[in-house]
Amino acid sequence: MRTDLFDFALPEERIALRPVAPRDAARLLVVCPRAPIEIEDRMIGDLSALLRRGDALVVNDTKVLPAMLHGRRIGRGDREPAITATLIKRLDGSRWRALVKPGKRLAPGDVVRFGAEGRVCFLEQLDATVVQKGDAGEVTLSFAFTDAVLDQALEERGDMPLPPYIASRREVDAQDRSDYQTIFARAEGSVAAPTAGLHFTGRLTQSLKEAGIALHRVTLHVGPGTFLPVKTEDTDSHKMHPEWGSVGAETASALNAVRRAGGRIVAVGSTSLRLLESAAAGDGALRPFSGETALFITPGYRFRAVDAMLTNFHLPRSTLFMLVCAFCGLDVMRRAYSHAIKSNYRFYSYGDACLLFR
């Protein structure tokens, strides 16, 4: 399909720079393509009333790494240019693949020193050597420490890797350490939050439990390609970045039982949905899954495992907007987003949400 079909104009003031408080006070746009009322304005707190007893929510329990580091190149003359590195994939105990800015300032063999300005750290400095340089600012860094010691150093120095549409408009701060992490986070490995899960609170999960709506966990470590716009003119030419995920045997069995009993599987976020669809057999039955998925969902895709989804509002031309258009229909979602913009919904990671039915 033509990529420009998924374009739309979004006023800058609709981009949320902070989440609402409490989290479950966000607005919720309900989209039911086959219902008499196609689009309805509700609140996240209404979620238990919008679902049915016997339904099951599936959340992503990945944990976001404080993966953005700030430092300087050292050891090559008097100049020490500032370097920002965002860690994107751990290769072993001491090596990480990272996106660096400005990439042209680094070459293999260079050393970057990540300092501790304004922080109380158990090590005064953290050095990393550039061992390989790829395209588009991607490098492999070999740190001077390894395993648990390196983990602690990164935890102390790193900032949350907020997406560019937030980080370009304000400083990342300590509040983002909690704001950009779901209450389900436990499996460390993401460089972006599964943002639909950010709306959940203890109060909301309790109301869902009391309404007879189950909650299950899967893990998909969100990579840096999640928020990138599709730059090819045709969606068929776009290549998805693979991301690692896991659906346990117990979870797969429980969700299959939900379906057999007439309940619906509701994916919380595009990450949970893509993982469940990757784990589904042709008849929709879920199987245990552990590995990488690069599933790219566009209109025409036949959904097998997921009946409804909770998701935030997404960027134009993004794979995420293409996914929701596949789920509800391109025309339906264009009408829904137009309504959301006119009705002052808050967009993107810290914004409001949609509840979508196929």
C-alpha positions in Angstrom: 0.0 0.0 0.0 1.1 3.6 -0.5 2.6 5.0 2.7 1.0 8.4 2.2 -2.4 6.8 2.8 -1.4 6.7 6.5 -0.4 10.4 6.7 -2.3 13.0 8.7 -1.6 16.4 10.2 -1.2 16.7 13.9 -1.0 20.1 15.7 2.1 20.2 17.9 0.1 21.1 20.9 -1.7 17.7 20.8 1.6 15.9 21.7 1.7 15.2 25.5 4.9 16.0 27.2 3.8 14.6 30.6 1.3 12.0 31.5 -1.9 12.8 33.4 -2.0 12.0 37.1 -3.3 9.6 38.2 -2.5 7.4 35.3 -6.1 6.0 35.0 -7.5 9.5 34.6 -6.5 9.5 30.9 -9.2 9.8 28.2 -10.3 6.7 26.2 -11.6 6.8 22.6 -13.7 3.7 22.0 -13.8 2.6 18.3 -16.3 -0.1 17.3 -16.5 -0.3 13.5 -19.6 -2.5 13.4 -21.5 -0.9 16.3 -24.3 1.6 15.9 -22.0 4.1 17.7 -18.7 3.9 15.8 -16.8 6.3 18.0 -17.4 7.0 21.7 -15.6 9.3 24.2 -14.9 7.5 27.5 -12.2 7.4 30.3 -9.6 4.8 31.1 -11.3 4.2 34.4 -14.4 2.9 32.4 -12.4 0.0 31.0 -14.0 -2.7 33.2 -17.4 -1.6 32.1 -16.5 -1.7 28.5 -15.3 -5.3 28.6 -17.1 -8.4 29.5 -16.7 -11.0 32.3 -14.5 -13.7 31.0 -12.4 -11.4 28.8 -8.6 -11.4 29.3 -6.2 -8.5 29.0 -2.6 -9.3 27.9 0.0 -6.8 29.1 3.7 -6.6 28.2 5.9 -6.8 31.3 9.1 -5.6 29.7 11.1 -3.0 31.7 12.6 0.0 30.1 16.4 0.5 30.6 17.8 3.9 31.4 19.6 3.5 28.2 20.5 7.1 27.2 24.1 8.0 28.2 25.9 11.3 27.9 29.7 11.6 27.6 32.7 12.8 25.7 35.2 11.3 23.3 38.6 11.3 24.9 42.2 10.6 23.9 42.3 12.2 20.4 43.8 15.6 20.8 42.6 18.5 23.0 39.0 18.5 21.7 36.5 16.3 23.5 33.2 16.5 21.6 30.0 15.7 23.5 28.5 12.3 22.6 25.0 10.9 23.3 24.6 7.2 23.1 21.4 5.2 23.3 21.9 1.5 24.0 19.7 -0.7 21.9 20.9 -4.3 22.2 23.1 -6.1 24.6 25.6 -8.4 22.9 27.4 -9.9 25.9 28.5 -9.0 29.4 30.4 -5.9 28.4 29.3 -5.0 24.8 26.3 -3.1 23.6 25.0 -2.0 20.3 24.2 1.7 20.5 22.9 4.6 18.4 25.2 7.6 18.9 25.0 11.3 18.1 26.9 12.8 16.4 28.1 9.5 14.8 30.6 11.2 12.5 32.6 12.2 15.6 33.5 8.5 16.4 35.7 6.0 14.7 36.7 2.4 15.7 39.2 2.6 18.6 37.9 5.8 20.0 37.1 5.9 23.7 33.9 7.6 25.1 33.9 8.6 28.8 30.4 8.7 30.3 30.7 10.9 33.4 28.7 11.4 36.5 27.8 15.1 36.4 25.2 15.8 39.0 24.9 12.1 40.1 26.1 10.1 43.1 27.8 7.1 41.5 29.8 4.3 42.9 32.3 4.7 40.1 33.5 8.2 39.0 33.7 7.4 35.3 32.6 4.8 32.8 34.7 4.3 29.6 33.6 2.5 26.5 35.7 1.7 23.4 34.1 1.9 19.9 34.9 -1.6 18.4 32.7 -1.4 15.3 30.8 1.3 13.4 27.8 0.7 11.2 25.4 2.8 9.2 23.1 5.5 10.5 25.1 6.2 13.7 25.1 2.7 15.0 28.2 1.5 16.8 29.3 -1.4 19.0 30.6 -0.2 22.4 32.8 -2.3 24.6 32.6 -1.1 28.2 35.4 -1.2 30.7 33.2 -3.1 33.2 31.0 -6.2 32.8 27.9 -7.9 33.9 26.4 -6.7 37.3 29.0 -3.9 37.7 28.2 -2.5 34.3 24.5 -2.8 35.0 24.9 -0.7 38.1 27.0 1.9 36.4 24.4 2.2 33.6 21.5 2.4 36.1 23.3 5.3 37.9 24.2 7.3 34.8 21.5 6.6 32.3 18.4 8.6 31.4 15.1 7.2 30.2 15.3 7.1 26.4 12.2 9.2 25.7 11.1 9.3 22.1 12.3 12.4 20.1 8.9 14.1 20.0 9.2 14.5 23.8 13.0 14.7 24.3 13.4 17.4 21.7 11.0 19.7 23.6 12.0 19.3 27.2 14.8 17.8 29.3 14.5 14.2 30.5 14.4 14.2 34.3 14.0 12.0 37.4 10.3 12.0 37.1 10.5 10.1 33.8 12.1 7.2 35.7 8.7 6.3 37.1 6.4 8.0 34.5 8.0 6.0 31.6 7.6 2.6 33.3 4.5 0.5 33.5 3.4 -1.0 36.8 3.9 -4.5 35.2 7.6 -3.9 34.4 9.9 -6.7 35.5 11.8 -8.1 32.6 14.6 -5.6 31.8 15.4 -5.1 28.1 13.4 -2.4 26.3 14.6 1.0 25.0 11.0 2.3 24.7 8.0 1.8 26.9 4.9 -0.3 25.9 2.9 2.8 26.3 -0.6 1.4 26.5 0.4 -0.1 29.8 1.3 3.2 31.3 -2.4 3.9 32.0 -2.7 1.1 34.5 -2.9 1.6 38.3 -3.5 -0.7 41.2 -7.0 0.7 41.4 -7.7 -0.1 37.7 -6.4 -3.6 37.9 -8.5 -4.3 41.0 -11.6 -3.1 39.2 -10.9 -5.4 36.3 -10.4 -8.3 38.6 -13.6 -7.6 40.4 -15.4 -7.5 37.0 -14.2 -11.0 36.2 -11.6 -9.8 33.6 -8.3 -11.7 33.8 -4.9 -10.2 33.3 -2.0 -12.1 31.7 1.6 -11.2 31.0 3.9 -11.7 28.0 7.3 -10.1 27.3 8.4 -8.2 24.2 11.5 -6.0 24.5 10.7 -2.9 22.5 13.4 -1.8 20.1 14.3 1.7 18.7 12.4 1.1 15.5 9.1 1.3 17.2 8.5 5.0 16.7 10.2 5.5 13.4 8.1 6.6 10.4 8.1 4.4 7.3 10.3 6.2 4.8 9.6 4.0 1.8 6.9 5.1 -0.7 5.3 1.6 -0.5 4.7 -0.4 2.7 5.9 -3.6 1.0 9.4 -2.1 0.9 9.7 -1.4 4.6 11.7 -3.7 6.8 10.8 -4.1 10.4 13.5 -4.3 13.2 13.3 -7.7 14.9 12.4 -7.6 18.6 12.7 -10.5 21.1 9.6 -11.8 22.9 8.3 -14.6 24.9 4.8 -16.2 25.5 5.0 -18.8 28.3 3.2 -22.2 28.0 1.0 -21.4 31.0 -0.1 -18.1 29.5 -0.8 -19.6 26.1 -2.9 -22.4 27.7 -4.8 -19.9 29.8 -5.6 -17.6 26.8 -6.7 -20.6 24.7 -9.1 -21.5 27.5 -10.5 -17.9 27.5 -11.3 -18.2 23.8 -12.9 -21.7 24.3 -15.2 -20.3 27.0 -16.3 -17.4 24.7 -14.1 -14.7 26.2 -12.2 -12.2 24.2 -8.4 -11.6 24.1 -7.6 -7.9 24.6 -4.0 -6.9 23.8 -2.7 -4.0 25.8 -0.6 -2.3 23.2 0.8 -3.0 19.8 3.7 -4.9 21.3 1.5 -7.5 23.0 -0.6 -7.8 19.9 2.3 -8.4 17.5 3.7 -11.0 19.9 0.4 -12.9 20.3 -0.1 -12.9 16.6 3.5 -14.2 16.1 2.7 -17.0 18.6 -0.7 -18.0 17.0 -1.3 -21.0 14.8 -3.4 -20.8 11.7 -6.6 -21.6 13.7 -5.8 -18.9 16.2 -4.6 -21.2 19.0 -1.7 -19.8 20.9 1.6 -21.8 21.3 4.5 -21.1 23.6 6.9 -18.7 21.9 10.4 -17.5 22.5 12.5 -15.7 19.9 12.5 -12.7 17.6 9.6 -11.3 15.7 9.6 -8.8 12.9 5.9 -9.1 12.1 4.7 -6.0 10.1 0.9 -5.7 10.1 -0.8 -3.6 7.5 -4.4 -3.5 6.1 -5.3 -6.9 4.7 -3.7 -8.9 7.5 -5.9 -11.6 9.0 -5.9 -11.4 12.8 -5.9 -14.8 14.5 -5.3 -14.3 18.2 -6.6 -10.9 19.3 -10.2 -9.6 19.4 -9.7 -6.1 20.8 -6.8 -3.9 21.7 -6.0 -0.9 24.0 -3.4 1.4 22.5 -2.2 5.0 22.5 -2.5 7.4 19.6 0.4 6.9 17.1 2.5 8.9 14.7 1.6 9.4 11.1 3.2 7.0 8.6 4.3 4.8 11.5 4.0 1.0 11.5 1.8 1.4 14.6 -0.8 3.6 12.9 -0.7 1.1 10.0 -1.4 -1.7 12.5 -4.5 0.0 14.0 -5.7 0.7 10.5 -5.4 -3.0 9.8 -7.3 -3.8 13.0 -10.3 -1.4 12.5 -10.0 -0.3 8.9 -8.2 2.7 7.3 -11.3 4.9 6.9 -12.5 4.2 10.4 -9.2 5.1 12.0 -8.8 8.2 9.9 -12.3 9.3 11.2 -11.3 8.3 14.8 -8.1 10.3 14.7 -9.8 13.3 13.1 -12.3 13.2 16.0 -9.5 12.8 18.6 -7.6 15.9 17.2 -10.7 18.0 17.2 -11.7 16.8 20.7 -8.3 17.7 22.2 -7.1 14.2 22.9 -3.5 14.0 24.0 -1.2 12.0 21.6 1.7 9.6 21.7 3.6 8.0 24.6 2.3 10.2 27.4 -1.1 10.8 25.9 -4.6 9.3 26.0 -5.7 5.9 24.6 -8.0 4.1 22.3 -10.0 0.9 22.9 -10.3 -0.8 19.5 -12.6 -3.6 18.5 -12.1 -5.5 15.2 
